[in-house]
């Protein structure tokens, strides 16, 4: 299967870009500047993480850490679905970007530059969430941070323990 298309970092970012475009179209992010600035960096980084995990599966590089990251993707998807369809009181964007940044921070296989790139959208999403979308009620932000830590902590432990 690896011969179907070259699997490189460029492939990962191309898949992330496709995911981002699909999300931006689904979310209609162009409705205002705040949503556009919120959706673009968050979605490209989360889809880069998903692409990394999927490409590792294609290359046959699955192990316990890979499985832990797949379970994290399922948990983050559940949080997004809960937020979107069942009105769970948390920010799906912040939950995803913060959990992914935490997990990628301890991944020993990626460079320091890539780790920094995964943290890049966190301050922007947090600031927009806090001042633009929360109003005077910051519980969605608090719940998102708590969920991100709870979801990512087991994955971080697997990464450190091997």
DSSP file (Angstrom, degrees, kcal/mol; ACC not computed):
  #  RESIDUE AA STRUCTURE BP1 BP2  ACC     N-H-->O    O-->H-N    N-H-->O    O-->H-N    TCO  KAPPA ALPHA  PHI   PSI    X-CA   Y-CA   Z-CA
    1    1 A X    >         0   0    0      0, 0.0     3,-2.0     0, 0.0     4,-0.4   0.000 360.0 360.0 360.0 -30.6    0.0    0.0    0.0
    2    2 A X  T 3   +     0   0    0      1,-0.3     3,-0.4    56,-0.2     5,-0.2   0.730 360.0  66.3 -59.7 -18.8    2.8    2.5    0.6
    3    3 A X  T 3  S+     0   0    0      1,-0.2    -1,-0.3     3,-0.1     3,-0.1   0.560  78.6  82.2 -78.9  -7.0    3.4    2.6   -3.2
    4    4 A X  S <  S-     0   0    0     -3,-2.0     2,-0.3     1,-0.3    -1,-0.2   0.934 112.7 -13.3 -65.1 -46.9    0.0    4.2   -3.9
    5    5 A X  S    S-     0   0    0     -4,-0.4    -1,-0.3    -3,-0.4     2,-0.1  -0.983  84.4 -89.7-151.0 153.2    1.3    7.8   -3.1
    6    6 A X        -     0   0    0     -2,-0.3     2,-0.8    -3,-0.1    -3,-0.1  -0.421  33.4-144.4 -68.3 135.8    4.4    9.1   -1.5
    7    7 A X        +     0   0    0     -5,-0.2     2,-0.3    -2,-0.1    -1,-0.1  -0.869  43.3 136.6-104.7 103.9    4.1    9.5    2.3
    8    8 A X  S  > S-     0   0    0     -2,-0.8     4,-1.9     1,-0.0     3,-0.3  -0.805  71.9 -92.3-134.7 172.2    6.0   12.6    3.3
    9    9 A X  H  > S+     0   0    0     -2,-0.3     4,-2.3     1,-0.2     5,-0.2   0.859 127.7  58.5 -57.1 -33.1    5.4   15.6    5.6
   10   10 A X  H  > S+     0   0    0      1,-0.2     4,-2.3     2,-0.2    -1,-0.2   0.890 102.8  52.2 -63.4 -37.9    4.1   17.3    2.5
   11   11 A X  H  > S+     0   0    0     -3,-0.3     4,-2.5     2,-0.2    -1,-0.2   0.916 108.4  51.6 -61.5 -43.1    1.5   14.6    2.2
   12   12 A X  H  X S+     0   0    0     -4,-1.9     4,-2.2     1,-0.2    -2,-0.2   0.931 112.8  43.8 -59.8 -46.5    0.5   15.1    5.9
   13   13 A X  H  X S+     0   0    0     -4,-2.3     4,-2.3     2,-0.2    -1,-0.2   0.826 110.8  55.0 -72.2 -30.6    0.0   18.8    5.4
   14   14 A X  H  X S+     0   0    0     -4,-2.3     4,-2.1     2,-0.2    -1,-0.2   0.926 110.5  46.0 -65.0 -43.9   -1.9   18.3    2.1
   15   15 A X  H  X S+     0   0    0     -4,-2.5     4,-2.4     2,-0.2    -2,-0.2   0.894 111.7  52.3 -64.0 -39.4   -4.3   16.0    3.9
   16   16 A X  H  X S+     0   0    0     -4,-2.2     4,-2.6    -5,-0.2    -2,-0.2   0.901 108.3  51.0 -62.0 -40.7   -4.6   18.6    6.7
   17   17 A X  H  X S+     0   0    0     -4,-2.3     4,-2.7     2,-0.2    -2,-0.2   0.908 109.1  50.4 -64.2 -42.3   -5.4   21.3    4.2
   18   18 A X  H  X S+     0   0    0     -4,-2.1     4,-2.4     1,-0.2    -2,-0.2   0.928 112.2  48.0 -61.3 -44.6   -8.1   19.2    2.6
   19   19 A X  H  X S+     0   0    0     -4,-2.4     4,-2.4     1,-0.2    -2,-0.2   0.909 111.3  50.4 -61.2 -42.6   -9.6   18.6    6.1
   20   20 A X  H  X S+     0   0    0     -4,-2.6     4,-3.0     2,-0.2     5,-0.2   0.926 110.5  48.6 -62.2 -45.6   -9.4   22.3    6.9
   21   21 A X  H  X S+     0   0    0     -4,-2.7     4,-2.4     1,-0.2     5,-0.2   0.921 111.7  49.9 -61.4 -43.9  -11.2   23.3    3.7
   22   22 A X  H  X S+     0   0    0     -4,-2.4     4,-2.4    -5,-0.2    -1,-0.2   0.915 113.6  46.0 -61.0 -42.7  -13.9   20.7    4.3
   23   23 A X  H  X S+     0   0    0     -4,-2.4     4,-3.3     2,-0.2     5,-0.2   0.932 111.2  51.0 -66.2 -45.4  -14.4   22.0    7.8
   24   24 A X  H  X>S+     0   0    0     -4,-3.0     5,-1.8     1,-0.2     4,-0.8   0.890 112.6  47.2 -60.9 -39.5  -14.4   25.6    6.8
   25   25 A X  H  <5S+     0   0    0     -4,-2.4     3,-0.4    -5,-0.2    -1,-0.2   0.922 114.3  46.8 -66.9 -43.3  -17.0   24.9    4.2
   26   26 A X  H  <5S+     0   0    0     -4,-2.4    -2,-0.2     1,-0.2    -1,-0.2   0.925 118.1  41.4 -63.0 -44.3  -19.1   22.8    6.6
   27   27 A X  H  <5S-     0   0    0     -4,-3.3    -1,-0.2    -5,-0.2    -2,-0.2   0.546 101.4-132.5 -82.3  -6.7  -18.9   25.5    9.4
   28   28 A X  T ><5 +     0   0    0     -4,-0.8     3,-1.7    -3,-0.4    -3,-0.2   0.957  34.5 179.1  51.3  54.5  -19.4   28.4    7.0
   29   29 A X  G > < +     0   0    0     -5,-1.8     3,-0.8     1,-0.3     7,-0.3   0.629  64.9  73.6 -64.6 -15.7  -16.4   30.1    8.6
   30   30 A X  G 3   +     0   0    0     -6,-0.3    -1,-0.3     1,-0.2    -2,-0.1   0.486  65.2  98.6 -78.9  -0.9  -16.6   33.1    6.3
   31   31 A X  G <  S-     0   0    0     -3,-1.7     2,-0.3     1,-0.1    -1,-0.2   0.806 100.5  -7.2 -61.5 -29.2  -19.7   34.5    8.1
   32   32 A X  S <> S-     0   0    0     -3,-0.8     4,-1.9     1,-0.1     5,-0.2  -0.980  71.6-107.4-159.2 163.7  -17.5   36.9   10.1
   33   33 A X  H  > S+     0   0    0     -2,-0.3     4,-2.8     1,-0.2     5,-0.3   0.862 114.0  58.0 -63.2 -37.4  -13.8   37.6   10.7
   34   34 A X  H  > S+     0   0    0      1,-0.2     4,-1.6     2,-0.2    -1,-0.2   0.926 108.4  45.5 -61.4 -44.6  -13.9   36.1   14.2
   35   35 A X  H  > S+     0   0    0      2,-0.2     4,-3.0     1,-0.2     5,-0.3   0.894 112.7  51.0 -66.5 -38.2  -15.1   32.7   13.0
   36   36 A X  H  X S+     0   0    0     -4,-1.9     4,-2.2    -7,-0.3     5,-0.2   0.939 112.7  44.9 -63.8 -46.5  -12.6   32.7   10.2
   37   37 A X  H  X S+     0   0    0     -4,-2.8     4,-0.5     1,-0.2    -1,-0.2   0.763 117.5  47.3 -67.8 -24.5   -9.6   33.5   12.5
   38   38 A X  H  X S+     0   0    0     -4,-1.6     4,-0.9    -5,-0.3    -2,-0.2   0.891 116.4  40.8 -80.3 -44.5  -10.9   30.9   14.9
   39   39 A X  H  X S+     0   0    0     -4,-3.0     4,-2.7    -5,-0.1     5,-0.3   0.880 106.0  59.4 -78.1 -41.1  -11.5   28.1   12.4
   40   40 A X  H  X S+     0   0    0     -4,-2.2     4,-2.1    -5,-0.3     5,-0.2   0.956 111.7  34.4 -60.8 -58.0   -8.5   28.3   10.1
   41   41 A X  H  X S+     0   0    0     -4,-0.5     4,-1.6    -5,-0.2    80,-0.2   0.893 120.1  50.8 -67.9 -35.7   -5.6   27.8   12.5
   42   42 A X  H  X S+     0   0    0     -4,-0.9     4,-2.1    -5,-0.2     5,-0.2   0.948 113.5  43.4 -64.8 -47.5   -7.6   25.4   14.8
   43   43 A X  H  X S+     0   0    0     -4,-2.7     4,-2.6     1,-0.2     5,-0.2   0.884 110.6  53.6 -70.6 -37.7   -8.7   23.1   11.9
   44   44 A X  H  X S+     0   0    0     -4,-2.1     4,-1.5    -5,-0.3    -1,-0.2   0.910 113.2  44.0 -64.6 -39.6   -5.4   23.0   10.1
   45   45 A X  H  X S+     0   0    0     -4,-1.6     4,-1.8    -5,-0.2    -2,-0.2   0.903 114.7  47.4 -72.9 -40.3   -3.5   21.8   13.2
   46   46 A X  H  X S+     0   0    0     -4,-2.1     4,-2.2    -5,-0.2    -2,-0.2   0.917 114.2  47.4 -67.1 -41.3   -6.1   19.3   14.3
   47   47 A X  H  X S+     0   0    0     -4,-2.6     4,-2.5     2,-0.2    -1,-0.2   0.801 107.4  57.2 -71.2 -26.6   -6.3   17.8   10.8
   48   48 A X  H  X S+     0   0    0     -4,-1.5     4,-2.2    -5,-0.2    -1,-0.2   0.903 108.2  47.8 -65.4 -40.3   -2.5   17.7   10.6
   49   49 A X  H  X S+     0   0    0     -4,-1.8     4,-2.0     2,-0.2    -2,-0.2   0.932 112.9  47.4 -63.8 -46.4   -2.5   15.6   13.8
   50   50 A X  H  X S+     0   0    0     -4,-2.2     4,-2.5     1,-0.2    -2,-0.2   0.913 111.7  50.9 -62.4 -42.7   -5.2   13.3   12.3
   51   51 A X  H  X S+     0   0    0     -4,-2.5     4,-2.8     1,-0.2     5,-0.2   0.896 107.5  53.9 -62.4 -40.2   -3.3   13.0    9.0
   52   52 A X  H  X S+     0   0    0     -4,-2.2     4,-1.8     1,-0.2    -1,-0.2   0.929 111.0  45.3 -59.2 -45.8   -0.2   12.1   10.9
   53   53 A X  H  X S+     0   0    0     -4,-2.0     4,-1.6     2,-0.2    -2,-0.2   0.915 114.7  47.6 -66.3 -43.4   -2.0    9.2   12.7
   54   54 A X  H  X S+     0   0    0     -4,-2.5     4,-2.0     1,-0.2    -2,-0.2   0.901 110.8  50.8 -65.5 -41.2   -3.6    8.0    9.5
   55   55 A X  H  X S+     0   0    0     -4,-2.8     4,-2.1     1,-0.2    -1,-0.2   0.854 106.2  55.5 -67.2 -33.8   -0.4    8.1    7.5
   56   56 A X  H  <>S+     0   0    0     -4,-1.8     5,-3.1    -5,-0.2     4,-0.4   0.891 107.2  50.7 -63.2 -37.7    1.4    6.1   10.3
   57   57 A X  H ><5S+     0   0    0     -4,-1.6     3,-1.0     3,-0.2    -2,-0.2   0.908 108.8  50.9 -65.0 -41.4   -1.3    3.4    9.9
   58   58 A X  H 3<5S+     0   0    0     -4,-2.0    -1,-0.2     1,-0.3    -2,-0.2   0.883 110.9  48.9 -63.0 -37.6   -0.8    3.4    6.1
   59   59 A X  T 3<5S-     0   0    0     -4,-2.1    -1,-0.3    -5,-0.1    -2,-0.2   0.525 117.1-115.8 -79.5  -5.0    2.9    2.9    6.7
   60   60 A X  T < 5S+     0   0    0     -3,-1.0     2,-0.7    -4,-0.4    -3,-0.2   0.732  71.7 137.6  78.1  22.0    2.2    0.1    9.2
   61   61 A X      < +     0   0    0     -5,-3.1     2,-0.4    -6,-0.2    -4,-0.1  -0.382  24.8 143.1 -97.8  54.5    3.7    2.1   12.1
   62   62 A X        +     0   0    0     -2,-0.7     2,-0.2    -5,-0.2    -9,-0.0  -0.772  11.4 137.1 -98.7 140.9    1.1    1.2   14.6
   63   63 A X     >  -     0   0    0     -2,-0.4     4,-2.4     0, 0.0     5,-0.2  -0.822  69.3 -65.3-156.6-166.8    1.9    0.5   18.3
   64   64 A X  H  > S+     0   0    0     -2,-0.2     4,-2.3     1,-0.2     5,-0.1   0.878 131.7  50.3 -63.1 -38.3    0.4    1.4   21.7
   65   65 A X  H  > S+     0   0    0     97,-0.2     4,-2.1     2,-0.2    -1,-0.2   0.893 109.6  51.2 -67.4 -39.4    1.1    5.1   21.3
   66   66 A X  H  > S+     0   0    0      2,-0.2     4,-2.2     1,-0.2    -2,-0.2   0.934 110.8  48.7 -61.1 -46.1   -0.6    5.1   17.9
   67   67 A X  H  X S+     0   0    0     -4,-2.4     4,-2.5     1,-0.2    -2,-0.2   0.901 108.9  53.1 -62.0 -41.4   -3.6    3.4   19.4
   68   68 A X  H  X S+     0   0    0     -4,-2.3     4,-1.9     1,-0.2    -1,-0.2   0.899 109.7  48.5 -61.3 -40.0   -3.7    5.9   22.3
   69   69 A X  H  X S+     0   0    0     -4,-2.1     4,-2.2     2,-0.2    -1,-0.2   0.857 109.4  52.6 -69.7 -34.3   -3.8    8.7   19.7
   70   70 A X  H  X S+     0   0    0     -4,-2.2     4,-2.1     2,-0.2    -2,-0.2   0.915 109.0  49.7 -64.4 -41.5   -6.6    7.0   17.8
   71   71 A X  H  X S+     0   0    0     -4,-2.5     4,-2.5     1,-0.2    -2,-0.2   0.884 108.7  53.5 -63.7 -37.4   -8.6    6.8   21.0
   72   72 A X  H  X S+     0   0    0     -4,-1.9     4,-2.9     2,-0.2     5,-0.2   0.918 106.5  51.9 -61.7 -43.0   -7.9   10.5   21.5
   73   73 A X  H  X S+     0   0    0     -4,-2.2     4,-2.3     1,-0.2    -2,-0.2   0.904 110.3  48.9 -60.4 -40.7   -9.2   11.3   18.1
   74   74 A X  H  X S+     0   0    0     -4,-2.1     4,-2.4     2,-0.2    -1,-0.2   0.924 112.0  48.7 -63.9 -43.9  -12.4    9.3   18.9
   75   75 A X  H  X S+     0   0    0     -4,-2.5     4,-2.1     2,-0.2    -2,-0.2   0.905 112.3  48.0 -63.7 -41.7  -12.8   11.2   22.2
   76   76 A X  H  X S+     0   0    0     -4,-2.9     4,-2.3     2,-0.2    -1,-0.2   0.885 110.5  51.8 -66.9 -37.5  -12.3   14.6   20.5
   77   77 A X  H  X S+     0   0    0     -4,-2.3     4,-2.8    -5,-0.2     5,-0.2   0.912 108.5  51.4 -63.2 -41.4  -14.8   13.6   17.9
   78   78 A X  H  X S+     0   0    0     -4,-2.4     4,-2.8     1,-0.2    -2,-0.2   0.899 109.2  50.8 -61.3 -40.3  -17.3   12.7   20.6
   79   79 A X  H  X S+     0   0    0     -4,-2.1     4,-2.3     2,-0.2    -1,-0.2   0.908 111.8  47.2 -64.0 -41.2  -16.7   16.1   22.3
   80   80 A X  H  X S+     0   0    0     -4,-2.3     4,-2.9     2,-0.2     5,-0.2   0.925 113.7  46.8 -66.3 -44.5  -17.3   17.9   19.0
   81   81 A X  H  X>S+     0   0    0     -4,-2.8     4,-3.0     2,-0.2     5,-0.7   0.918 112.8  50.4 -63.4 -43.1  -20.5   15.9   18.2
   82   82 A X  H  X5S+     0   0    0     -4,-2.8     6,-2.2    -5,-0.2     4,-1.2   0.899 113.9  44.9 -60.9 -40.9  -21.7   16.5   21.8
   83   83 A X  H  X5S+     0   0    0     -4,-2.3     4,-0.6     4,-0.3    -2,-0.2   0.930 119.1  41.3 -66.7 -46.1  -21.1   20.2   21.4
   84   84 A X  H  <5S+     0   0    0     -4,-2.9    -2,-0.2    -5,-0.2    -3,-0.2   0.899 131.2  18.5 -72.2 -42.7  -22.7   20.4   18.0
   85   85 A X  H  <5S+     0   0    0     -4,-3.0    -3,-0.2    -5,-0.2    -2,-0.1   0.687 131.6  35.8-109.2 -21.5  -25.7   18.2   18.4
   86   86 A X  H  <<S-     0   0    0     -4,-1.2    -3,-0.2    -5,-0.7    -2,-0.1   0.295  99.4-119.3-118.4   9.1  -26.3   17.8   22.1
   87   87 A X     <  -     0   0    0     -4,-0.6    -4,-0.3    -6,-0.2    -3,-0.1   0.819  39.7-176.1  60.6  35.5  -25.3   21.3   23.3
   88   88 A X        -     0   0    0     -6,-2.2     2,-2.2    -9,-0.1    -1,-0.2  -0.429  34.0-116.6 -60.9 137.7  -22.5   20.1   25.6
   89   89 A X  S    S+     0   0    0     -2,-0.1     2,-0.3     2,-0.1    54,-0.2  -0.394  79.0  91.6 -82.7  67.4  -21.2   23.2   27.4
   90   90 A X  S    S-     0   0    0     -2,-2.2     2,-0.7    53,-0.1    51,-0.2  -0.984  78.3-106.2-149.9 160.8  -17.6   23.2   26.0
   91   91 A X     >  -     0   0    0     49,-1.3     4,-2.2    -2,-0.3     5,-0.2  -0.799  21.5-162.3 -89.3 117.8  -15.7   24.6   23.2
   92   92 A X  H  > S+     0   0    0     -2,-0.7     4,-2.3     2,-0.2     5,-0.2   0.897  90.2  52.1 -65.4 -40.5  -14.9   22.0   20.6
   93   93 A X  H  > S+     0   0    0      2,-0.2     4,-2.8     1,-0.2     5,-0.3   0.957 112.9  42.6 -59.8 -52.7  -12.2   24.1   19.0
   94   94 A X  H  > S+     0   0    0      1,-0.2     4,-2.2     2,-0.2     5,-0.3   0.893 112.5  53.8 -65.9 -39.8  -10.4   24.7   22.3
   95   95 A X  H  X S+     0   0    0     -4,-2.2     4,-2.0     1,-0.2    -1,-0.2   0.942 114.4  42.1 -57.6 -47.3  -10.7   21.1   23.4
   96   96 A X  H  X S+     0   0    0     -4,-2.3     4,-2.6     2,-0.2     5,-0.3   0.949 116.3  44.4 -68.2 -51.0   -9.2   19.9   20.2
   97   97 A X  H  X S+     0   0    0     -4,-2.8     4,-2.1     1,-0.2    -1,-0.2   0.886 116.7  46.5 -66.6 -36.3   -6.3   22.3   19.8
   98   98 A X  H  X S+     0   0    0     -4,-2.2     4,-2.3    -5,-0.3    -1,-0.2   0.920 114.1  47.1 -72.0 -42.1   -5.3   22.2   23.4
   99   99 A X  H  X S+     0   0    0     -4,-2.0     4,-2.4    -5,-0.3     5,-0.2   0.929 114.4  47.2 -63.2 -45.3   -5.4   18.3   23.6
  100  100 A X  H  X S+     0   0    0     -4,-2.6     4,-2.8    -5,-0.2     5,-0.2   0.920 111.9  50.3 -63.6 -43.5   -3.5   18.0   20.4
  101  101 A X  H  X S+     0   0    0     -4,-2.1     4,-1.5    -5,-0.3    -1,-0.2   0.916 111.1  49.2 -61.4 -43.1   -0.9   20.5   21.5
  102  102 A X  H  X S+     0   0    0     -4,-2.3     4,-0.8     2,-0.2    -2,-0.2   0.944 114.3  44.6 -60.3 -48.0   -0.4   18.7   24.8
  103  103 A X  H >< S+     0   0    0     -4,-2.4     3,-0.8     1,-0.2     4,-0.4   0.913 112.8  50.0 -65.3 -43.3    0.0   15.3   23.1
  104  104 A X  H >< S+     0   0    0     -4,-2.8     3,-0.7     1,-0.2    -1,-0.2   0.761  99.1  68.4 -69.7 -22.8    2.3   16.6   20.4
  105  105 A X  H 3< S+     0   0    0     -4,-1.5    -1,-0.2     1,-0.2    -2,-0.2   0.851 106.4  39.1 -62.1 -34.4    4.5   18.3   23.1
  106  106 A X  T << S+     0   0    0     -3,-0.8     2,-0.7    -4,-0.8    -1,-0.2   0.420  83.5 116.7 -98.5   1.4    5.6   14.9   24.4
  107  107 A X    X   -     0   0    0     -3,-0.7     3,-1.0    -4,-0.4     8,-0.1  -0.595  50.3-161.7 -72.2 113.4    5.9   13.1   21.1
  108  108 A X  T 3  S+     0   0    0     -2,-0.7    -1,-0.2     1,-0.2    -4,-0.0   0.625  80.4  65.4 -73.1 -10.4    9.7   12.2   20.9
  109  109 A X  T 3  S+     0   0    0      2,-0.1     2,-0.3    -3,-0.0    -1,-0.2   0.629  88.7  74.2 -88.8 -14.0    9.6   11.7   17.2
  110  110 A X  S <  S-     0   0    0     -3,-1.0     2,-0.0    -6,-0.2     0, 0.0  -0.681  82.9-106.5-104.9 157.0    8.8   15.2   16.0
  111  111 A X     >  -     0   0    0     -2,-0.3     4,-2.0     1,-0.1     5,-0.1  -0.228  27.8-111.1 -75.3 164.5   11.0   18.3   16.0
  112  112 A X  H  > S+     0   0    0      1,-0.2     4,-2.3     2,-0.2     5,-0.2   0.868 118.9  56.5 -62.0 -36.8   10.9   21.2   18.3
  113  113 A X  H  > S+     0   0    0      1,-0.2     4,-2.2     2,-0.2    -1,-0.2   0.927 106.8  47.9 -61.7 -45.0    9.6   23.4   15.4
  114  114 A X  H  > S+     0   0    0      1,-0.2     4,-1.8     2,-0.2    -1,-0.2   0.887 109.2  54.0 -64.8 -37.5    6.7   21.0   14.8
  115  115 A X  H  X S+     0   0    0     -4,-2.0     4,-1.0     1,-0.2    -1,-0.2   0.924 109.1  48.8 -60.1 -43.6    5.8   21.0   18.5
  116  116 A X  H >X S+     0   0    0     -4,-2.3     4,-1.1     1,-0.2     3,-0.5   0.887 106.5  56.5 -63.4 -39.0    5.7   24.8   18.4
  117  117 A X  H 3X S+     0   0    0     -4,-2.2     4,-0.5     1,-0.2     3,-0.4   0.876 103.5  53.9 -61.5 -36.9    3.5   24.8   15.3
  118  118 A X  H 3< S+     0   0    0     -4,-1.8    -1,-0.2     1,-0.2     3,-0.2   0.784 110.0  47.8 -69.1 -24.7    1.0   22.6   17.2
  119  119 A X  H XX S+     0   0    0     -4,-1.0     3,-1.2    -3,-0.5     4,-0.7   0.661  89.1  89.2 -84.8 -16.8    0.9   25.2   20.0
  120  120 A X  H 3X S+     0   0    0     -4,-1.1     4,-0.6    -3,-0.4     3,-0.3   0.855  88.1  43.8 -53.3 -44.3    0.5   28.2   17.6
  121  121 A X  H 3X S+     0   0    0     -4,-0.5     4,-2.8    -3,-0.2     5,-0.3   0.687  94.4  82.2 -78.2 -13.0   -3.4   28.2   17.4
  122  122 A X  H <> S+     0   0    0     -3,-1.2     4,-2.7     1,-0.2     5,-0.2   0.937  93.1  42.7 -60.2 -52.0   -3.9   27.7   21.2
  123  123 A X  H  X S+     0   0    0     -4,-0.7     4,-2.8    -3,-0.3     5,-0.2   0.913 116.5  48.8 -61.6 -40.2   -3.5   31.4   22.3
  124  124 A X  H  X S+     0   0    0     -4,-0.6     4,-2.7     2,-0.2     5,-0.3   0.941 114.2  44.5 -64.3 -47.0   -5.5   32.7   19.4
  125  125 A X  H  X S+     0   0    0     -4,-2.8     4,-2.6     1,-0.2     5,-0.2   0.914 115.0  49.5 -63.6 -42.3   -8.4   30.2   20.0
  126  126 A X  H  X S+     0   0    0     -4,-2.7     4,-2.6    -5,-0.3    -2,-0.2   0.926 112.9  46.4 -63.2 -44.9   -8.3   30.9   23.7
  127  127 A X  H  X S+     0   0    0     -4,-2.8     4,-2.7    -5,-0.2     5,-0.4   0.934 115.5  44.7 -65.2 -46.0   -8.4   34.6   23.3
  128  128 A X  H  X>S+     0   0    0     -4,-2.7     4,-2.1    -5,-0.2     5,-1.6   0.907 114.6  50.2 -64.2 -40.0  -11.2   34.6   20.7
  129  129 A X  I  <>S+     0   0    0     -4,-2.6     5,-2.2    -5,-0.3     4,-0.3   0.943 114.5  44.4 -60.2 -48.2  -13.1   32.1   22.8
  130  130 A X  I  <5S+     0   0    0     -4,-2.6     5,-0.3    -5,-0.2    -2,-0.2   0.926 127.4  23.8 -66.5 -48.6  -12.7   34.2   26.0
  131  131 A X  I  <5S+     0   0    0     -4,-2.7    -3,-0.2    -5,-0.2    -2,-0.2   0.779 130.8  32.2 -95.6 -27.3  -13.5   37.7   24.6
  132  132 A X  I  <5S+     0   0    0     -4,-2.1    -3,-0.2    -5,-0.4    -2,-0.1   0.882 128.2  22.5 -97.3 -44.9  -15.6   37.1   21.5
  133  133 A X  I   <S+     0   0    0     -5,-1.6    -3,-0.2    -4,-0.3    -4,-0.2   0.775 115.1  55.9-101.9 -29.2  -17.7   33.9   22.1
  134  134 A X  S > <S-     0   0    0     -5,-2.2     3,-1.7    -6,-0.3     2,-0.3   0.833  71.1-175.4 -76.1 -31.4  -18.0   33.4   25.8
  135  135 A X  T 3  S-     0   0    0     -5,-0.3    -1,-0.2     1,-0.2    -2,-0.1  -0.584  72.5 -27.0  67.7-129.1  -19.4   36.8   26.8
  136  136 A X  T 3  S+     0   0    0     -2,-0.3     2,-0.7     1,-0.1    -1,-0.2   0.372 127.6  81.6 -97.1   3.6  -19.6   36.8   30.6
  137  137 A X    <   +     0   0    0     -3,-1.7     3,-0.4     1,-0.1     4,-0.2  -0.900  47.5 170.7-115.3 104.5  -19.9   33.1   30.9
  138  138 A X     >  +     0   0    0     -2,-0.7     4,-2.2     1,-0.2     3,-0.4   0.257  47.8 105.5 -97.3  11.8  -16.5   31.3   30.7
  139  139 A X  H  > S+     0   0    0      1,-0.2     4,-3.0     2,-0.2     5,-0.2   0.844  75.6  58.1 -64.3 -32.3  -17.7   27.8   31.7
  140  140 A X  H  > S+     0   0    0     -3,-0.4     4,-1.9     2,-0.2   -49,-1.3   0.892 108.5  47.0 -63.1 -37.1  -17.4   26.6   28.1
  141  141 A X  H  > S+     0   0    0     -3,-0.4     4,-2.2     2,-0.2    -2,-0.2   0.930 113.2  47.5 -67.9 -46.1  -13.7   27.6   28.1
  142  142 A X  H  X S+     0   0    0     -4,-2.2     4,-2.5     1,-0.2    -2,-0.2   0.928 112.5  49.2 -61.5 -45.0  -13.1   25.9   31.5
  143  143 A X  H  X S+     0   0    0     -4,-3.0     4,-2.8   -54,-0.2    -1,-0.2   0.888 109.8  52.5 -62.1 -38.5  -14.9   22.8   30.5
  144  144 A X  H  X S+     0   0    0     -4,-1.9     4,-2.5    -5,-0.2    -1,-0.2   0.916 110.3  47.0 -64.2 -43.3  -12.8   22.6   27.2
  145  145 A X  H  X S+     0   0    0     -4,-2.2     4,-2.1     2,-0.2    -2,-0.2   0.920 113.9  47.8 -65.5 -43.3   -9.5   22.9   29.1
  146  146 A X  H  X S+     0   0    0     -4,-2.5     4,-2.6     1,-0.2    -2,-0.2   0.933 113.2  48.0 -62.7 -45.9  -10.5   20.3   31.6
  147  147 A X  H  X S+     0   0    0     -4,-2.8     4,-2.9     1,-0.2     5,-0.2   0.909 110.4  52.1 -62.4 -41.8  -11.7   17.9   28.9
  148  148 A X  H  X S+     0   0    0     -4,-2.5     4,-2.3     2,-0.2     5,-0.2   0.914 112.1  45.4 -61.6 -43.3   -8.5   18.5   26.9
  149  149 A X  H  X S+     0   0    0     -4,-2.1     4,-2.3     2,-0.2    -2,-0.2   0.934 114.7  47.7 -66.4 -45.4   -6.3   17.6   29.9
  150  150 A X  H  X S+     0   0    0     -4,-2.6     4,-0.6     1,-0.2    -2,-0.2   0.909 116.1  44.4 -62.4 -42.5   -8.4   14.6   30.8
  151  151 A X  H  X S+     0   0    0     -4,-2.9     4,-0.5    -5,-0.2    -1,-0.2   0.884 119.9  39.8 -69.1 -38.6   -8.4   13.3   27.2
  152  152 A X  H  X S+     0   0    0     -4,-2.3     4,-2.6    -5,-0.2     5,-0.2   0.751  95.7  77.2 -88.8 -24.0   -4.7   13.9   26.6
  153  153 A X  H  X S+     0   0    0     -4,-2.3     4,-2.2     1,-0.2     5,-0.2   0.909  95.7  47.4 -57.0 -47.3   -3.1   12.9   29.9
  154  154 A X  H  X S+     0   0    0     -4,-0.6     4,-2.1     1,-0.2    -1,-0.2   0.893 113.0  50.0 -61.7 -36.3   -3.4    9.1   29.2
  155  155 A X  H  X S+     0   0    0     -4,-0.5     4,-2.2     2,-0.2    -2,-0.2   0.901 109.7  50.9 -67.3 -40.1   -1.9    9.6   25.7
  156  156 A X  H  X S+     0   0    0     -4,-2.6     4,-1.9     2,-0.2    -1,-0.2   0.884 109.3  51.1 -64.0 -38.8    1.0   11.6   27.1
  157  157 A X  H  X S+     0   0    0     -4,-2.2     4,-2.3    -5,-0.2    -2,-0.2   0.903 109.3  50.0 -65.8 -40.7    1.7    8.9   29.7
  158  158 A X  H  X S+     0   0    0     -4,-2.1     4,-1.3     1,-0.2    -2,-0.2   0.905 109.7  52.3 -62.8 -40.5    1.8    6.2   27.0
  159  159 A X  H  < S+     0   0    0     -4,-2.2    -2,-0.2     1,-0.2    -1,-0.2   0.891 114.1  42.4 -62.5 -39.9    4.2    8.4   25.0
  160  160 A X  H  < S+     0   0    0     -4,-1.9    -1,-0.2     1,-0.2    -2,-0.2   0.825 115.8  47.8 -77.3 -32.4    6.5    8.8   27.9
  161  161 A X  H  <        0   0    0     -4,-2.3    -1,-0.2    -5,-0.2    -2,-0.2   0.610 360.0 360.0 -87.2 -12.2    6.3    5.1   29.0
  162  162 A X     <        0   0    0     -4,-1.3   -98,-0.2    -5,-0.2   -97,-0.2   0.440 360.0 360.0  95.8 360.0    6.9    3.7   25.6
